[in-house]
Amino acid sequence: MESANESSTNSALNLGSELLKQSGYAQRSDKWDDYIAHTMDVWFRWDSDIEASFAWYVTPWHLNGARVLHGGATVTFLDHCMGALCYNMTGGKFAHTLQLSTQFLRPVRANRWVMCTATLVSGSKQVNQLEAVAWVQDMSRWPSIGNIVAKAHGTFVNPDRRIKP
């Protein structure tokens, strides 16, 4: 029998998934066999040539010892969002993270949707500068934006540029 907590968790997950679908988001493909595919169920939507939106449902597995979202998981999500935007902007070529700085603004508890918007700030033949903003989304108040939980700025090397090991 399902507990009240499990029922509430499933309800939030199902409501969020349905609202994301209705808003043009798609789940990240199963074709990827990478870290993100094994640790996060990421949804995405290409908003324009220079902006994309992402969503991720935080589970208890993503928490640290203080029972809040692990900072490394947050950084991974933000890095993925900006890297995915680079991938889309270059027609499917992988960019490499050269620099990434993150501000943690609020803790995140389990069983919450974290949304992110990644935006190109500036670009050149060699590098792209991107920003990402993440917030906790209360799906019962969709589409209003919830509390911002983290911001990041990243520098990504364009895929045509050779990187020496």
Phi, psi and omega in degrees: 000140182280134178283166179298322180294317178295322179296317178296318179298312180297323179297314179296319179295314181293317178299314180299315180300318180293317179295322178297315178302314181295336182263011175089010177279153174230149175287144177299138186298149175286351182294336181282131176241071184226183183302315181300316181299329183269349186235340185219139173262094187263137174251153181213161174208128177276113183274326178197186178293339185236013180211143178216154179242147184222157177217149181208132178268117182279126179253168177303334179296337183271002186271158175264189182296337178274004178067031171236164183307128180296135180302324179294325177291321178299311180298319179301315179298312181297317178298316178299316182299313180291319178295322178294322177296317176302316179303315180293320182292334183259012178071032175097024176253142182280131172263159181245135179288121178264322181209143179212124175237140186230139172250125176264122187253329181209150175285156178236132177269167179291164177061042177231149172272128173252125179255157179211140170244126176252137185222137173286126178267314176203156181213156176215184178295332186263318186219157172239140174254126181231158173235151176223139176233130181240144179216159174274128182256119171276107186295339177287348178245019180304138004260016180298143183278136179274200182289131177290130184250337180198153174227149179217153173232131182228148173247125184238129178282130179296148187295338180283346182276131179284137177248126178272133181292000000 
